[in-house]
Each structure stands twice: as structure tokens, then as C-alpha cells.
Amino acid sequence: MIPDFFQPSSPATHVGLWKPIIGLFIVLFATFVGVEIRLGNEEDEP
């Protein structure tokens, strides 16, 4: 007696769910790398 809501969905649904998560992770990673590079450049100045 498993309702249709809990039936396994197609792989396309999972790809559509993961794309924004991966995109957000890439944006956050790029932001942290940019901040790290900026801090590194400030330390090199006399």
C-alpha cells in the first residue's frame, strides 16, 4: 500500500534537483576562493 507519491521518480527529476545545488556550491566555492586571493594580495603589499 505505497502511495504514488513515494514511487521512484525518473532520473531526469533527480538531475533537475541536483543542478541548482551544484550551481550554488560552485558559486560559494568561487566566492571563498576570490576572498582568499584578495586577502593574499593584501598581505603582499608593504
Buried (B, 14 or more C-beta within 10 A) or exposed (E): EEEEEEEEEEEEEEEEEEEEEEEEEEEEEEEEEEEEEEEEEEEEEE
